[in-house]
Amino acid sequence: MKITRRDISLAAGASVVANLAHAQLGLGSLLGGGSDKGSGNIDTDVKSFLDKSINIEKTMYSAQLAIVAAYASEVDRAKMQGSLDEMKKTTDPKEAGAKFQEVSESSSAEMKKLSSSADFADQTKNLSEAKQKQVATGVFNFLIGALQAKDLLPSGQAVMKSASSNPMNLTKVVPIKDALPRLGNAISLAGDVIPKFVNVLKGANIKVPDSTSKSTPEPLTSI
């Protein structure tokens, strides 16, 4: 795949998407921070970024599947469980990226649809207690992942910038080029949509625990 300087500029600009995150729920901390210092070795830096990114994205998209599955039919829930199982086993960056993109697009669209529906609060209140807790766990885990994504963005941008000075390195950073917009979009979702889930959960007397980038996600193996 050919990478142009425009691609590098777009990927490096993923922080613009991240800056769409609102200050709700203390999410103002999503707008800055992170370290952009690399090792100076492009292969090491790419591997370091992807190892972290894959773990973070698995956390976020597993959380999104859990949230959406709580409101879904049994048929759709079973499909989401299959996606969750498949995603958790994926380690190859290219395969992982394709699966992440698929899950991110579908679950983000469904979360936006749910959170904008007139009966969103009633749907949430009418969920079983177990499913309400599943939504709360999903929200908690997603926020952890979004905070970690915010911290990771600068290092990815730095690797992209470094690669632009050596054409031999451009193909090595393709997975990073693809990951940065996904991370930025997830951070945007944390500011635009997740607060709506927190609010309806509060209305159902379910509190989402406070999260930081150092928090440990709760296990989500069955949704």
Helices and strands as residue ranges (DSSP letters): H 5-12, H 14-18, G 24-31, H 42-71, H 74-89, H 93-116, H 120-125, H 129-163, G 167-173, H 174-192, H 194-203
